[in-house]
Amino acid sequence: MLRLSEQTTTVRPKTPRVLVVEDNALIALDLEEILKNSGCCVVGPSVTVQDAMLIVDQEGIDVAIIDFLLEDGVASPLAQYLDEKQIPFALCTGRDAHELSVHFPSTPILGKPYNPDDVALVVNSLIASRLSA
């Protein structure tokens, strides 16, 4: 029998907290399921830029996945806010990803419908960039 002082302590890695910003409920549910299956804790979903900014301030997120076109307009103000807070994010679109990549050249762009492998790869790279910062 091990004595208390001889027991080893297992440190579990922190579950990444991913903010989902998506105004289409079905797409948000799909993305939430993909993220949960990848071992993430999903925060949200948020449907507006303003709501997402409040969540960022209140919830302590690690990374974010943001639909570019939301209920209250484009997500550019949210992207800038996340940059200021040094929170890595990916943008999502069902439209031409090239247009977004011109305006956000260093930001990963996910196309819709989502490929679970692509989502996992992007989230892992965002988390890695957060850890190395």
N, C-alpha and C positions, 0 to 999 in steps of 0.2 A: 504494500500500500504506500502511495506517495504522500509525503507530508505536504502541507500547504506551500511551504517554501520551495519544494521541489517541483511543483506543478508548473507547466509552461502555459503562458498566456497566448492565445491565438488572437491576432489582430485582424479583423475583417476589413477589407478595403471598403471605402465609402461608396455607396451606391450613387452613381451620377444623377443629378437632378436636372432634367431637361424640360425647358419651357417650350410648350407647343403653342404657336400663335397661328390659328387657322379658323376662318369664318364659315367653312362648310362642315357641318356636323359629321357627315359620313366620312369625309376625308380625315377629319380630326380623329375619329374613332379608329380608322385604319392605321393612322400614324401612331396613335397611342398604343395599339396592340403590338405593332412592330417594335416600338421602343421597349415596352414591357418584356417582350420575348427576348430582347437583347440585354436584359438585366438593368434597365434604367428605371428611375422613379420619374413619372411624368407629372409635371406641374402645369396646370391649366386643363383644358385649352382656353386660351384667351381669343376673343374675336375682334378686338380693336387695338390700335396702337396705344391709346391712353390706358386701357386696362392692363395691357402687357407691361407698360412702364411701372404701373403700381405693383404688379406682381414681382417684377425685378427688384424693386425696393423692399418688398415685404418678405419674399420667400427664400432668398439666398439660393439662386440657381447657379449651375455650373456652365451650362451651354443652352443654346436656343435653336429651334427650328421654326422659321417664320415664313408664312405665305406672304408673297410680296403685295398682292392686292387684297385688302381687308375691307371690312364694313365701313370704316371711317377714312379710307383712302390708301395710298401707298405706304409701305413700311419703312421708307427712307428715314423718317425721324427716329423710329425705333432702332434701326441699324446704327445710326449715329450715337444714340444713347447707349447701346450695348458696347460700341467701340470705346466710348468715354469710360465706361465701367470695366473695360478690359474683359468682357465676357464674349467668348467665341460664339459664332452663330453661322447657320447656313440659311440661305434663302430658297424658297420653293416657288415653282410656277408651273402652270399648265400651258403656258404660252412659250414663245421663243426664249430660250435660256441665254442666247447670244446677247440680246439687248441688256439683260441684267448683268452679264459678265463684263460688259463694257463699263457700266457704272460702278460695279463692285468687283474689280479684277482679282482681289485676293480672297474673295468669299466663295465658299463652296455653293454650288447651285444644284438643287435636287429637282428633277422633273417629276411631273405627275402623269399617270399614276405611279405610286412609289414602288420601287423594287426593294424588298426588305434587305437584301445584301448591300445595296448602295446606301441605304439609310444607316445601317450598322457601321459601314466603312466610314462614312462622313462623321457620324457621332463619335466614333473612336478617335478619328483624327482631331476633332474639335477638343475632346477631352485631353488628348495628348498635348495639344498646343496650350491648353489651360495649365496643365501640370508643368510644362517647361517654361512658362512665363515667370 
